Amino acid sequence: MDKKLTPFSTMSPIQYGASKLWLLSVLAVMAFAASWFYPDIKNKLSTLLGGEEMVASDIGRAKSEGGKSGKDARGGGEGSRNTPVSVGEVRNRDVRFTVQAAGTLMALNTAVVRAKVDGELKALRFTEGQYVQAGQLLAEIDSRPFDAQLNQAQGQWARDTALLKNAELDLQRYQDLLSKDAIARQQVETQAALVRQLLGTVQADQAQIDLARLQLSYTRVTAPISGRLGLKQVELGSLVRASDPNGVVSITQTQPMAVVFSVPEIHVPLIMRQLKLGKALVVEAWDRDQKIRLAQGRVSTTDNAIDVATGTLRLKATLDNRDGSLFPNQFANIRLQLDTLKNALVVPVQAVQRGAAGTFVYVVQADKTVQVQAVQLEAVEGDWQAVIADLKAGQQVITDGADRLRNGSGVEVVKAAKP
């Protein structure tokens, strides 16, 4: 007896689930078989499953290979579409091997001008921000107390000098009498001791005179070094003291100016080798935007140890600051020139591309297609990158639009990059 199909409405829940699972499995097998034998159905299924990029690639490849005129797919036909790009020229030129760092400008010497004696400030002989020379008068302190001390010391010296002279005359008389055996030797020796005592007193008086003159000279406050003055720290008529930590004014020696910066330790052997050979390591200081060169100088010395925390070595350079445009504690971008690559092969910096296989450039061929050329990077200076590659001067490389290219793509030069 034939077995009748059981309607879904009369199935139990377990029978209904099993039947549905069996039906979906049959449909999946049929779809897979159809996609294997019919590519169009495969493409539609790929689109539904999120493979839109693969399908578009296949379509684009088919169009490029089967164009209207049937010409080469890389371009050149009436129906081809070349990628618009900008190009630069490969050149030979000298390239400076530089290291960039952040530096802080420092004065070669800094001095706080302090009063060496206490007294009333009678005059200020400078203008804030003025350039002064070493020994130039800056301020004057009331000198009357020190004049009195000098006069007192001179008076004491004059009195003791007179006593010494009288004692010396008496000693001469006693010695004459002793030669005639008319006086005791003890009296002569006592007089000689008195002369020596008075001589020491006179020497002490002379030292007091010298000290008083020195104190008097300190009432004229002079610049200890040449440099630029800061803002004054005292007012006219105020009482200045030698113990005041702020002093009268500060001086910074800014001509020339020093700059301190750090370089990675990988460059230390080359730096030390250049310094031992007596070669000048040129240093340039640039502003924050690296558009204006502030000053130029050379490395003067290095620190005595590498900082293990940062792996860098501190260098100190001297910069020319004749116009006085640089200030202590000012920030500057430093370019340290370590060497110069003579007649190096260079390409525009924008032409260098980076991928999984390394660095490369796109070279424009005679048939307006591009070829990938691997390059090894060396020094960079400005807009030029020195490279080691199988390139020749005069060749054109892609500088803009390379993100849409691959090896053999057709291009159309729409704008040449400026060198």
C-alpha positions as CSV (number, residue, x, y, z in Angstrom):
1,M,0.0,0.0,0.0
2,D,1.4,3.4,-1.0
3,K,2.6,5.6,1.9
4,K,0.7,8.9,1.9
5,L,2.6,12.1,2.6
6,T,1.8,13.6,5.9
7,P,0.5,17.3,5.7
8,F,2.6,19.8,7.7
9,S,-0.5,20.7,9.7
10,T,-0.8,17.2,11.0
11,M,2.9,16.8,11.8
12,S,4.2,16.8,15.2
13,P,6.8,19.5,16.1
14,I,9.6,17.1,15.9
15,Q,8.5,15.8,12.5
16,Y,8.1,19.4,11.2
17,G,11.6,20.4,12.2
18,A,13.2,17.3,10.6
19,S,11.4,17.9,7.4
20,K,12.4,21.6,7.3
21,L,16.1,20.7,7.9
22,W,16.0,18.1,5.1
23,L,14.5,20.6,2.6
24,L,17.1,23.3,3.4
25,S,19.9,20.8,2.9
26,V,18.6,19.8,-0.5
27,L,18.4,23.5,-1.6
28,A,22.0,24.2,-0.4
29,V,23.3,21.3,-2.4
30,M,21.4,22.4,-5.5
31,A,22.7,26.0,-5.1
32,F,26.3,24.8,-4.8
33,A,26.1,22.6,-7.9
34,A,24.5,25.4,-9.9
35,S,27.2,27.9,-8.9
36,W,29.9,25.5,-9.9
37,F,28.6,25.0,-13.4
38,Y,27.1,28.5,-14.0
39,P,29.6,31.4,-13.3
40,D,26.8,34.0,-13.5
41,I,25.0,32.4,-10.6
42,K,28.3,32.2,-8.8
43,N,28.9,35.9,-9.2
44,K,25.4,36.7,-7.9
45,L,25.9,34.5,-4.9
46,S,29.3,36.1,-4.2
47,T,27.6,39.5,-4.3
48,L,25.0,38.4,-1.8
49,L,27.7,37.0,0.4
50,G,29.7,40.3,0.5
51,G,32.2,39.6,-2.4
52,E,31.4,42.8,-4.2
53,E,35.1,43.8,-4.5
54,M,36.0,40.5,-6.1
55,V,33.2,40.7,-8.7
56,A,34.0,44.3,-9.5
57,S,37.7,43.4,-10.0
58,D,36.7,40.6,-12.4
59,I,34.4,42.8,-14.3
60,G,37.0,45.6,-14.6
61,R,39.6,43.0,-15.8
62,A,37.1,41.7,-18.4
63,K,36.4,45.2,-19.6
64,S,40.0,46.1,-19.9
65,E,40.9,42.9,-21.7
66,G,37.9,43.0,-24.1
67,G,37.6,46.7,-24.9
68,K,35.8,48.2,-27.9
69,S,38.9,48.2,-30.1
70,G,40.4,45.0,-28.6
71,K,43.8,46.8,-28.0
72,D,46.3,46.3,-25.2
73,A,44.6,46.4,-21.8
74,R,47.3,48.6,-20.2
75,G,46.2,51.7,-22.1
76,G,46.8,53.4,-25.4
77,G,43.5,52.5,-27.0
78,E,40.6,54.8,-27.6
79,G,38.6,53.1,-25.0
80,S,41.3,52.8,-22.3
81,R,41.4,54.9,-19.2
82,N,44.9,56.0,-18.0
83,T,45.3,57.1,-14.4
84,P,46.2,60.8,-14.1
85,V,49.4,61.3,-12.1
86,S,52.0,63.8,-11.3
87,V,55.7,63.0,-11.8
88,G,59.1,64.1,-10.6
89,E,62.6,63.7,-12.1
90,V,65.4,61.5,-10.9
91,R,68.6,63.6,-10.4
92,N,72.2,63.5,-9.2
93,R,73.2,66.0,-6.6
94,D,75.0,66.4,-3.3
95,V,72.9,65.5,-0.2
96,R,73.7,66.4,3.3
97,F,73.4,63.6,5.8
98,T,71.7,65.4,8.7
99,V,70.2,64.4,12.1
100,Q,67.3,66.4,13.5
101,A,66.8,67.0,17.2
102,A,65.1,69.4,19.6
103,G,67.4,71.9,21.2
104,T,67.4,74.5,23.9
105,L,69.4,77.7,23.5
106,M,71.6,78.7,26.4
107,A,73.9,81.6,27.2
108,L,77.6,80.8,27.2
109,N,77.9,82.6,30.6
110,T,75.3,84.0,33.0
111,A,76.1,86.3,35.9
112,V,74.0,88.0,38.6
113,V,75.5,91.4,39.4
114,R,75.4,91.8,43.1
115,A,76.6,94.6,45.4
116,K,79.7,93.5,47.3
117,V,79.0,96.1,50.1
118,D,75.9,97.3,51.9
119,G,74.8,100.8,51.2
120,E,72.3,103.2,49.6
121,L,72.0,103.0,45.9
122,K,72.8,106.4,44.6
123,A,72.8,105.9,40.8
124,L,72.0,103.4,38.0
125,R,74.2,103.7,35.0
126,F,72.5,101.2,32.6
127,T,69.3,100.7,30.6
128,E,67.4,97.4,30.9
129,G,68.2,95.1,27.9
130,Q,71.4,97.0,27.1
131,Y,74.6,95.3,25.8
132,V,77.5,96.0,28.1
133,Q,81.2,95.2,28.1
134,A,83.1,93.7,31.0
135,G,84.1,96.3,33.5
136,Q,81.5,98.8,32.5
137,L,80.0,100.9,35.3
138,L,76.4,99.8,36.1
139,A,75.5,101.4,39.5
140,E,77.0,103.5,42.3
141,I,76.5,103.1,46.1
142,D,77.0,105.8,48.6
143,S,80.7,105.9,49.2
144,R,81.0,108.3,52.2
145,P,81.2,105.6,54.9
146,F,83.9,103.9,53.0
147,D,85.8,107.1,52.5
148,A,85.8,107.6,56.2
149,Q,87.1,104.1,56.8
150,L,89.9,104.7,54.3
151,N,90.9,108.0,56.0
152,Q,90.9,106.3,59.4
153,A,93.2,103.5,58.1
154,Q,95.5,106.0,56.6
155,G,95.7,108.0,59.8
156,Q,96.6,104.8,61.8
157,W,99.3,104.0,59.3
158,A,100.8,107.5,59.5
159,R,101.0,107.3,63.4
160,D,102.5,103.8,63.4
161,T,105.0,104.8,60.7
162,A,106.2,107.7,62.8
163,L,106.7,105.5,65.8
164,L,108.6,103.0,63.7
165,K,110.9,105.7,62.4
166,N,111.6,107.0,65.9
167,A,112.3,103.5,67.1
168,E,114.7,102.9,64.3
169,L,116.6,106.1,65.2
170,D,116.9,105.0,68.8
171,L,118.1,101.6,67.7
172,Q,120.9,103.3,65.6
173,R,122.0,105.4,68.6
174,Y,122.1,102.3,70.9
175,Q,124.1,100.4,68.5
176,D,126.7,103.2,68.3
177,L,126.9,103.3,72.1
178,L,127.2,99.5,72.2
179,S,130.2,99.7,69.9
180,K,131.8,102.1,72.5
181,D,130.9,99.7,75.3
182,A,128.8,102.5,76.8
183,I,125.4,100.7,77.0
184,A,124.2,97.2,77.9
185,R,123.6,94.8,75.1
186,Q,120.2,93.9,76.5
187,Q,118.9,97.4,75.9
188,V,120.0,97.3,72.3
189,E,118.3,94.0,71.7
190,T,115.1,95.2,73.4
191,Q,115.1,98.3,71.1
192,A,115.6,96.0,68.0
193,A,112.5,93.9,69.1
194,L,110.5,97.1,69.4
195,V,111.5,98.1,65.9
196,R,110.3,94.8,64.5
197,Q,107.0,95.1,66.4
198,L,106.3,98.5,65.0
199,L,107.3,97.3,61.5
200,G,104.6,94.6,61.8
201,T,102.1,97.2,63.0
202,V,102.8,99.4,60.0
203,Q,102.3,96.4,57.6
204,A,98.9,95.7,59.3
205,D,98.0,99.3,58.8
206,Q,98.9,99.1,55.2
207,A,96.6,96.1,54.8
208,Q,93.8,98.0,56.4
209,I,94.3,100.8,53.9
210,D,94.2,98.3,51.0
211,L,91.0,96.8,52.4
212,A,89.4,100.2,52.8
213,R,90.3,101.1,49.2
214,L,88.9,97.8,48.0
215,Q,85.6,98.4,49.9
216,L,85.5,101.9,48.4
217,S,85.9,100.5,44.9
218,Y,83.0,98.1,45.5
219,T,80.7,101.2,45.7
220,R,81.1,101.3,41.9
221,V,79.2,98.2,40.7
222,T,80.7,97.1,37.3
223,A,79.8,94.3,34.8
224,P,81.8,91.1,35.4
225,I,81.2,89.8,31.9
226,S,80.2,91.2,28.5
227,G,76.6,90.5,27.6
228,R,73.0,91.6,27.6
229,L,71.4,93.0,30.7
230,G,68.1,91.8,32.1
231,L,65.5,93.7,34.1
232,K,66.7,95.7,37.1
233,Q,66.0,94.2,40.5
234,V,66.5,97.3,42.7
235,E,65.3,100.8,42.7
236,L,67.2,104.0,43.0
237,G,67.6,105.1,46.6
238,S,67.0,101.7,48.1
239,L,69.3,99.9,50.5
240,V,71.3,97.2,48.7
241,R,73.0,94.4,50.5
242,A,75.7,92.0,49.5
243,S,73.6,89.1,50.7
244,D,70.7,89.8,48.4
245,P,70.3,86.8,46.1
246,N,68.5,88.8,43.3
247,G,71.4,91.2,43.0
248,V,71.1,94.4,41.0
249,V,70.7,93.0,37.5
250,S,71.6,89.9,35.6
251,I,73.9,89.5,32.5
252,T,73.7,86.8,29.9
253,Q,76.5,86.3,27.4
254,T,74.6,85.7,24.1
255,Q,77.2,86.6,21.5
256,P,77.9,83.8,20.6
257,M,75.0,81.6,21.9
258,A,75.1,78.0,22.9
259,V,72.6,75.3,22.2
260,V,72.3,71.9,23.9
261,F,70.6,69.0,22.1
262,S,70.6,65.2,22.1
263,V,71.2,62.7,19.3
264,P,70.6,58.9,19.2
265,E,73.6,56.9,20.3
266,I,73.7,55.1,16.9
267,H,75.3,58.3,15.5
268,V,77.9,58.7,18.3
269,P,80.7,56.7,16.5
270,L,80.4,58.9,13.4
271,I,80.3,62.1,15.5
272,M,83.4,61.2,17.6
273,R,85.3,60.1,14.4
274,Q,84.6,63.5,12.8
275,L,85.6,65.4,15.9
276,K,88.8,63.5,16.3
277,L,89.7,64.2,12.7
278,G,89.2,67.9,13.4
279,K,86.2,68.3,11.1
280,A,83.6,70.9,11.9
281,L,80.1,69.5,12.5
282,V,77.8,72.2,11.2
283,V,74.7,72.9,13.2
284,E,71.7,74.9,12.1
285,A,69.0,76.2,14.4
286,W,65.5,76.5,12.8
287,D,62.2,77.9,14.2
288,R,59.3,75.7,15.4
289,D,57.8,75.4,11.9
290,Q,61.3,74.7,10.4
291,K,60.8,77.5,7.8
292,I,63.2,80.1,9.1
293,R,66.8,79.4,9.9
294,L,67.7,81.2,13.1
295,A,71.4,80.7,13.3
296,Q,74.3,78.5,12.2
297,G,77.3,77.2,14.1
298,R,79.3,74.1,14.9
299,V,79.6,71.5,17.6
300,S,81.9,72.5,20.4
301,T,81.8,69.6,22.8
302,T,79.9,66.5,23.9
303,D,78.7,65.1,27.2
304,N,80.9,62.5,28.9
305,A,78.2,59.8,29.1
306,I,75.2,58.5,27.2
307,D,71.8,58.8,28.9
308,V,70.7,55.2,29.5
309,A,67.1,56.2,30.0
310,T,66.8,57.7,26.5
311,G,69.8,56.2,24.6
312,T,71.0,59.6,23.5
313,L,74.1,61.7,23.9
314,R,74.0,65.4,24.7
315,L,75.9,67.8,22.4
316,K,76.7,71.4,22.8
317,A,77.2,73.7,19.9
318,T,78.1,77.4,19.5
319,L,75.9,79.6,17.3
320,D,76.5,83.0,15.9
321,N,74.1,85.6,17.4
322,R,75.5,88.9,16.1
323,D,72.0,90.3,15.6
324,G,70.9,89.3,19.1
325,S,67.8,87.6,17.9
326,L,68.3,84.5,20.0
327,F,67.5,84.3,23.7
328,P,68.4,81.9,26.5
329,N,66.0,79.0,27.0
330,Q,64.5,79.5,23.6
331,F,63.4,76.3,21.7
332,A,64.9,75.5,18.3
333,N,64.8,72.6,15.9
334,I,68.4,71.5,15.3
335,R,69.9,70.0,12.1
336,L,73.2,68.4,12.7
337,Q,75.2,67.8,9.5
338,L,77.2,64.6,9.9
339,D,78.4,64.0,6.3
340,T,77.7,64.9,2.7
341,L,76.8,62.3,0.0
342,K,78.6,63.5,-3.2
343,N,76.7,63.2,-6.5
344,A,74.0,60.9,-5.0
345,L,71.0,59.6,-6.9
346,V,67.9,61.4,-5.6
347,V,64.2,61.3,-6.1
348,P,61.4,63.6,-4.7
349,V,60.4,62.6,-1.2
350,Q,56.8,62.2,-2.4
351,A,57.8,59.5,-4.9
352,V,58.9,57.0,-2.3
353,Q,56.2,54.4,-1.6
354,R,56.2,51.8,1.2
355,G,54.7,48.4,1.1
356,A,55.0,44.9,2.5
357,A,58.1,44.2,0.4
358,G,59.8,47.5,1.4
359,T,60.3,50.9,-0.2
360,F,59.8,51.4,-3.9
361,V,59.0,54.0,-6.6
362,Y,56.8,53.9,-9.7
363,V,58.9,54.6,-12.8
364,V,57.2,56.0,-15.9
365,Q,58.1,54.0,-19.0
366,A,58.2,55.1,-22.6
367,D,54.8,53.5,-23.4
368,K,53.2,55.5,-20.6
369,T,53.0,52.6,-18.2
370,V,54.6,52.3,-14.8
371,Q,57.1,49.8,-13.5
372,V,57.8,49.2,-9.8
373,Q,61.4,49.8,-8.8
374,A,62.7,48.9,-5.4
375,V,64.9,51.5,-3.7
376,Q,67.1,51.6,-0.6
377,L,66.8,54.9,1.3
378,E,69.8,56.9,2.4
379,A,69.9,60.5,3.6
380,V,67.1,63.0,3.1
381,E,67.5,66.8,2.6
382,G,64.5,69.0,2.1
383,D,62.3,67.6,-0.7
384,W,65.0,65.2,-2.0
385,Q,65.5,61.6,-0.9
386,A,68.9,59.9,-1.7
387,V,68.4,56.3,-2.8
388,I,70.3,53.3,-4.0
389,A,68.4,51.8,-6.9
390,D,68.6,50.9,-10.6
391,L,67.6,54.3,-11.7
392,K,69.2,56.9,-14.0
393,A,69.1,60.7,-13.9
394,G,66.3,62.1,-16.1
395,Q,63.8,59.3,-15.5
396,Q,60.4,60.2,-14.3
397,V,58.8,58.8,-11.1
398,I,55.3,59.1,-9.8
399,T,54.8,61.7,-7.0
400,D,51.0,61.9,-6.8
401,G,48.4,59.3,-7.7
402,A,50.4,56.3,-6.9
403,D,47.7,54.9,-4.6
404,R,45.7,53.9,-7.7
405,L,48.5,52.2,-9.5
406,R,50.0,48.8,-9.8
407,N,52.8,47.4,-11.9
408,G,52.0,47.9,-15.6
409,S,49.2,50.4,-15.1
410,G,48.8,53.1,-17.8
411,V,49.2,56.7,-16.7
412,E,48.6,60.2,-18.0
413,V,50.9,63.0,-16.7
414,V,48.7,65.9,-15.8
415,K,51.1,67.9,-13.7
416,A,54.8,67.8,-13.2
417,A,56.0,68.1,-9.6
418,K,58.2,71.1,-8.9
419,P,61.8,70.2,-8.0
